[in-house]
Amino acid sequence: IADIDAGFGNAEATYLMAKQMIEAGACALQIENQVADEKQCGHQDGKVTVPHADFHAKIRALRHAFLELGIDNGIIVARTDSEGAGLTKEIAVVNEPGDSGDIYNSYLDVEEVTPEETAPGDVLISRDGKLVRPKRLPSGLYQFRSGTGHERCVFDCIGALNAGADLLWIETAVPTVHEIKGMMDDVRKVHPDAKLVYNNSPSFNWTLNFRQQTYDTWVEEGKDVSAYDRNNLMSAEYDESELSAVADERTRTFQADTAREANVFHHLITLPTYHTTALSVDNLAQNYFGDMGMLGYVAGVQRKEIRQGIACVKHQNMSGSDIGDDHKEYFAGERALKAGGAKNTSNQFS
């Protein structure tokens, strides 16, 4: 699966990049509806989306790349960032009332004006017989109305499937089962078989989110929450609490719950090894340079590798020393100086 971001340019650039990715072995391509040259991480502010005509052209470009290379079952994952994206770079072209461009523009934050109230350079739209001015930021970007993220995500998903996407990806602000379900329920009114890919992102504070969700559920149920401060639920003092246990159980079942409730076809997790590497190196450094000394490595790393059968405990072997010996023997015969002899310390792990 290859992430083609927002296509790295227009539809033609998207097509050319897609061909290279497919030729390199990609059987699935993920593309998002952000502006290519204003691309932001899905969990950051300042995201800018494009009208459907632009995004759908890129979806068709991906399909064309697959078909041109003789692949008729290539998978396209269409991602929408609209739930958290409050800006657009363009006002969509409207060909007739109620078309996708008209619907896209209906979410713009506008103010009604009279001809006398307009100023040079203003961009104006005719809506329901009235003249309105979209709110434009100093950056030149246009602003969507607050609270329209859910509707725009549903609109995006339905349009992407109509344009030929196979799977959907919705970036959300928090990992909440009922919100994901709500959006997918609306999508499936039009596309009953719609399937979602969901990003179990480390960008979420999973502990805090699920503790807050549990707290709020308890409040709704009338349960006593006086022992907890909602504004301080990340405190370590709650780690062994009942609330924490319930929240952790919700986290444990999140994948199964969203698969069942929201038809999530695949859960992915981005950057987990970035975080596991940082944590393990920090733990090792604290132990090795602290009171544990070398035992910090032996007990915390090597012995666990041995007990769990992790092949990398023989790091020389994993780096290809056996391959090197084979080559040496082939090249030099009996004169070969092999690394894998009796004195190789990897034998201690046999």
ABEGO torsion letter per residue (X at the ends): XBBAEAGGEBAAAAAAAAAAAAAAGBABBBBBABBAAABBBAABBGBBBBBAAAAAAAAAAAAAAAAAAGBAABBBBBBBAAAABABBABBBBBABBGBAAAAAAAABBBBBBBAAABBBGBBBBBBGGBBBBBBBBAAGBBBBBBGAAAAAAAAAAAAAAAAGBABBBBBBABBBAAAAAAAAAAAAAABAABBBBBBBBAABBAAAAAAAAAAAAAAAAGBBAAABBAAAAABAAAAABAAAAAAAAAAAAAAAAAAAAAGBABBBBBGAAAAAAAAAAAAAAAAAABAAEAAAAAAAAAAAAAAAGBAAABAAAAAGAAAAAAAAAAAAEAABBBAABAABAAAAAX
